[in-house]
Amino acid sequence: MNKEGNIGIFDSGIGGVTVFKEILKLLPNENYIYYSDSKNNPYGDKNEKEIIEICEKIVKYFIENNCKMIIIACNTASAIATKILREKYSEITIVAIEPAYKMVYDNEKESNTLIMATKGTITSEKFNLLYNKYNNQKTTIIQCAGLADIIELNKKEEIKKYLIENISKFKGKVKNVVLGCTHYPLIKKEIKEILGEVKFFDGHQRLAIHVKEILEENDCLGTKKGSISFLDTSNEKQKEKRFYQILKEGDIN
């Protein structure tokens, strides 16, 4: 692992910035390449073969661009492609986000929980193993088809309408909400407006701590002033503008 190498982070758009914010807090001296694959957004509606092919292309890009670590900041890609990518590209460390359902088991096991995720995540073997291991028998899972897409496009009225139609029936019935897609933390405020006061679980802080621990164990922490490079596959300039705007904003409540 090259100490001065880059850290590559990718997501099916800018949703992974919610993960990146937590990593940046702990590791400001690293050089980052953020790969926003909005051309292929949403991953959650694609089949496994498509997702694996997309992820392989991105991993190859990161390896060619001197990355010492790759972070999969997309729950769908993580659930479907992580194992295959680690086996095929064992020369590079791959860290992956996953739905924070275990955190519910550890902290709020007796409370009613709602898991919001994409089809790709919900139907994956990885997610189902996690869910079945920590199922508190008080959990409802909903497949949020298309939600990541309208968040990516920042369509506020469509987001509000979507949430009213799909989660308003859970108002007053759940205490915990597991955000099983990295786009969803961008609409915490809107979710609270529909559900009332709920506790969110997303696992982003835990992943950031894990990334730092790996770099420390391998004596590969960056030592110089860090940098951020942003790439969006749709080449839409407003994506980059929104990315940096979210990075500068305070914590998402």
Backbone torsions as a table, in degrees:
resi	resn	phi	psi	omega
1	MET	NA	122.0	-177.7
2	ASN	-81.2	118.5	-176.4
3	LYS	-54.6	-39.3	-177.0
4	GLU	-95.5	9.4	177.9
5	GLY	-70.1	168.4	-180.0
6	ASN	-83.6	162.5	168.9
7	ILE	-111.5	120.5	179.3
8	GLY	-94.8	130.9	178.9
9	ILE	-125.7	131.6	177.7
10	PHE	-136.7	153.5	179.0
11	ASP	-152.9	167.1	179.0
12	SER	-80.2	43.9	-176.9
13	GLY	139.4	-152.7	-176.4
14	ILE	-91.6	0.3	-179.5
15	GLY	-56.1	-34.7	-178.8
16	GLY	-65.4	-9.1	175.4
17	VAL	-61.2	-25.7	177.8
18	THR	-66.8	-29.4	174.4
19	VAL	-79.4	-44.7	-177.1
20	PHE	-59.2	-37.6	179.2
21	LYS	-55.9	-42.1	-178.3
22	GLU	-70.8	-39.0	178.9
23	ILE	-65.4	-42.1	-178.1
24	LEU	-63.1	-33.4	177.9
25	LYS	-60.8	-40.6	-176.8
26	LEU	-87.7	-27.8	-172.9
27	LEU	-131.8	69.4	-177.2
28	PRO	-75.5	-13.7	-174.6
29	ASN	-96.9	12.4	178.6
30	GLU	-94.2	159.4	173.7
31	ASN	-99.6	123.4	-172.9
32	TYR	-115.9	143.8	167.5
33	ILE	-119.0	115.6	177.8
34	TYR	-99.8	121.7	-176.6
35	TYR	-108.0	104.5	-179.6
36	SER	-96.1	105.1	-174.9
37	ASP	-91.9	55.6	-175.2
38	SER	-70.2	-16.0	175.1
39	LYS	-62.2	-32.2	-178.1
40	ASN	-105.6	9.0	178.8
41	ASN	-71.6	138.8	-1.7
42	PRO	-92.5	144.7	175.7
43	TYR	-67.3	-32.1	-172.3
44	GLY	-59.8	-20.5	-179.5
45	ASP	-97.8	2.5	-179.3
46	LYS	-96.2	160.8	177.8
47	ASN	-82.5	169.6	-174.0
48	GLU	-60.7	-42.4	-178.5
49	LYS	-60.3	-44.2	179.5
50	GLU	-62.6	-45.1	-177.5
51	ILE	-63.8	-43.2	179.7
52	ILE	-63.8	-42.7	178.8
53	GLU	-62.4	-42.5	178.4
54	ILE	-61.9	-46.6	-177.5
55	CYS	-65.8	-37.9	178.1
56	GLU	-61.9	-41.7	179.0
57	LYS	-60.4	-41.9	-179.4
58	ILE	-68.6	-43.1	178.7
59	VAL	-59.5	-43.8	178.0
60	LYS	-60.6	-39.5	178.1
61	TYR	-61.2	-44.6	-179.3
62	PHE	-65.2	-41.8	179.2
63	ILE	-62.2	-41.5	178.8
64	GLU	-66.3	-21.1	-178.0
65	ASN	-108.2	36.2	169.0
66	ASN	56.4	47.8	177.2
67	CYS	-92.0	134.1	177.9
68	LYS	-91.2	-15.6	-179.7
69	MET	-153.5	146.9	176.0
70	ILE	-122.3	132.5	178.7
71	ILE	-115.2	122.1	176.2
72	ILE	-89.0	102.8	-176.2
73	ALA	-98.6	41.3	-179.3
74	CYS	-141.9	120.8	-176.4
75	ASN	-62.3	-38.9	-179.4
76	THR	-65.7	-48.9	178.2
77	ALA	-61.4	-40.2	178.8
78	SER	-60.9	-48.1	-175.8
79	ALA	-65.3	-33.7	-172.3
80	ILE	-98.8	-36.7	-168.5
81	ALA	-109.5	-15.0	-171.9
82	THR	-55.8	-51.0	-176.7
83	LYS	-58.9	-46.1	-179.0
84	ILE	-65.2	-42.8	-179.5
85	LEU	-64.9	-41.5	179.9
86	ARG	-64.9	-37.3	179.0
87	GLU	-69.5	-40.8	-174.9
88	LYS	-80.2	-32.1	-177.1
89	TYR	-121.0	58.9	-174.8
90	SER	-69.6	-12.3	-178.9
91	GLU	-75.2	-11.7	-178.9
92	ILE	-127.3	143.9	179.7
93	THR	-76.5	126.3	178.6
94	ILE	-117.7	120.0	178.7
95	VAL	-110.4	137.5	-173.6
96	ALA	-132.0	139.5	174.2
97	ILE	-71.3	155.4	172.2
98	GLU	-149.8	155.6	-179.8
99	PRO	-55.4	139.0	-171.4
100	ALA	-86.9	42.8	-175.9
101	TYR	-70.4	-32.3	177.7
102	LYS	-61.6	-32.3	179.0
103	MET	-62.9	-34.2	175.7
104	VAL	-64.4	-45.3	179.5
105	TYR	-59.4	-40.0	-177.3
106	ASP	-75.3	-29.0	-170.9
107	ASN	-118.7	-31.0	-173.5
108	GLU	-139.3	45.5	-171.6
109	LYS	-59.9	-30.3	-174.8
110	GLU	-90.8	1.4	-175.3
111	SER	-100.4	149.9	176.5
112	ASN	-67.7	136.7	-172.0
113	THR	-130.4	142.5	174.0
114	LEU	-116.8	126.4	174.7
115	ILE	-103.8	122.3	175.5
116	MET	-107.4	123.5	-177.2
117	ALA	-156.6	172.7	177.9
118	THR	-85.3	165.0	176.7
119	LYS	-58.1	-43.8	-178.3
120	GLY	-59.1	-39.3	178.9
121	THR	-71.5	-49.2	-174.9
122	ILE	-62.2	-35.9	-177.2
123	THR	-88.6	-3.6	-177.1
124	SER	-75.5	150.8	177.8
125	GLU	-63.0	-41.2	-178.0
126	LYS	-59.4	-46.2	-179.9
127	PHE	-65.4	-43.0	-176.8
128	ASN	-67.4	-33.8	174.2
129	LEU	-63.5	-43.9	178.4
130	LEU	-63.8	-47.2	-177.5
131	TYR	-63.0	-46.5	-177.9
132	ASN	-66.7	-29.8	179.4
133	LYS	-71.5	-35.9	-173.5
134	TYR	-116.2	15.5	-177.6
135	ASN	-60.4	122.0	-179.9
136	ASN	-93.5	6.8	180.0
137	GLN	62.7	14.6	178.6
138	LYS	-131.3	32.0	-172.4
139	THR	-120.7	137.4	174.3
140	THR	-116.2	134.2	178.6
141	ILE	-109.8	130.3	174.7
142	ILE	-124.0	136.3	178.8
143	GLN	-86.8	113.0	-174.5
144	CYS	-95.7	66.8	-178.9
145	ALA	-60.7	127.2	175.5
146	GLY	85.5	-11.0	-175.9
147	LEU	-67.0	-43.6	179.6
148	ALA	-59.3	-34.5	-178.1
149	ASP	-65.9	-45.7	-178.3
150	ILE	-74.6	-25.2	172.6
151	ILE	-69.1	-42.8	178.5
152	GLU	-57.0	-40.2	-178.3
153	LEU	-85.7	-3.4	176.9
154	ASN	59.0	41.5	-179.5
155	LYS	-89.9	88.1	-169.6
156	LYS	-60.9	-43.5	-179.3
157	GLU	-67.6	-37.9	178.0
158	GLU	-67.9	-36.4	177.3
159	ILE	-62.3	-48.1	-180.0
160	LYS	-59.8	-45.8	179.3
161	LYS	-62.0	-43.0	180.0
162	TYR	-60.1	-46.9	-177.7
163	LEU	-65.6	-40.4	177.9
164	ILE	-60.0	-44.6	-177.1
165	GLU	-71.0	-29.3	-170.5
166	ASN	-109.3	-25.5	-177.4
167	ILE	-125.7	-5.0	-176.8
168	SER	-60.9	-26.5	-179.5
169	LYS	-68.0	-12.7	-179.7
170	PHE	-95.1	1.3	-179.1
171	LYS	-60.2	128.3	-179.8
172	GLY	77.9	-0.6	-176.2
173	LYS	-110.7	-13.2	179.3
174	VAL	-129.6	147.4	177.8
175	LYS	-104.9	-32.0	-176.7
176	ASN	-113.9	144.2	173.7
177	VAL	-130.8	117.0	175.9
178	VAL	-89.9	120.1	-178.9
179	LEU	-91.8	95.7	-172.6
180	GLY	-88.3	24.6	175.1
181	CYS	-150.2	136.3	-175.2
182	THR	-68.4	-14.0	174.0
183	HIS	-72.7	-30.9	-170.0
184	TYR	-64.4	-33.5	176.6
185	PRO	-59.4	-19.7	177.9
186	LEU	-69.1	-13.9	179.8
187	ILE	-122.5	31.0	177.2
188	LYS	-56.4	-44.1	-179.1
189	LYS	-58.6	-45.1	-178.9
190	GLU	-66.8	-36.6	178.1
191	ILE	-65.7	-42.1	178.8
192	LYS	-64.1	-33.3	178.1
193	GLU	-63.3	-28.6	179.5
194	ILE	-89.5	-44.2	-172.7
195	LEU	-94.2	-16.6	-173.0
196	GLY	87.9	-160.5	-176.0
197	GLU	-74.9	110.8	177.9
198	VAL	-129.6	163.4	178.8
199	LYS	-104.0	127.3	-176.8
200	PHE	-95.9	145.2	174.6
201	PHE	-129.3	125.7	178.6
202	ASP	-137.4	-13.1	173.8
203	GLY	76.8	5.5	-175.1
204	HIS	-68.2	-41.3	179.4
205	GLN	-64.4	-40.0	-179.7
206	ARG	-63.6	-40.6	178.8
207	LEU	-64.5	-42.2	179.7
208	ALA	-60.2	-42.4	178.0
209	ILE	-62.6	-41.6	179.4
210	HIS	-62.8	-41.7	178.2
211	VAL	-60.8	-46.0	179.8
212	LYS	-62.4	-41.7	-179.9
213	GLU	-61.4	-41.9	179.2
214	ILE	-62.8	-44.7	-179.9
215	LEU	-65.0	-39.5	178.4
216	GLU	-65.0	-44.2	-178.8
217	GLU	-62.0	-31.3	-178.8
218	ASN	-98.3	8.9	-179.0
219	ASP	51.6	47.7	-175.9
220	CYS	-125.6	25.6	175.3
221	LEU	-69.2	137.4	176.3
222	GLY	-63.7	146.3	-176.0
223	THR	-116.8	-6.7	-178.1
224	LYS	-111.6	174.6	176.9
225	LYS	-61.1	128.6	-175.6
226	GLY	-76.3	165.1	177.8
227	SER	-137.2	159.9	179.0
228	ILE	-129.7	125.2	172.6
229	SER	-113.2	136.3	-178.2
230	PHE	-118.4	132.3	177.3
231	LEU	-130.4	129.4	175.4
232	ASP	-122.9	127.3	-173.3
233	THR	-71.9	-16.3	176.7
234	SER	-87.7	-8.9	179.6
235	ASN	58.4	31.1	177.9
236	GLU	-92.8	118.3	-174.1
237	LYS	-60.9	-31.1	-177.8
238	GLN	-67.1	-22.2	177.6
239	LYS	-65.5	-45.0	179.0
240	GLU	-64.4	-41.1	178.8
241	LYS	-61.1	-44.5	-179.6
242	ARG	-68.4	-37.7	178.5
243	PHE	-56.1	-52.7	-178.2
244	TYR	-70.4	-29.4	176.8
245	GLN	-64.8	-45.1	179.1
246	ILE	-64.6	-39.2	179.2
247	LEU	-60.3	-36.7	-176.8
248	LYS	-80.4	-21.3	-179.0
249	GLU	-70.4	161.0	178.1
250	GLY	-71.0	-174.6	179.4
251	ASP	-59.3	145.6	178.8
252	ILE	-84.2	121.3	-176.7
253	ASN	-89.3	NA	NA
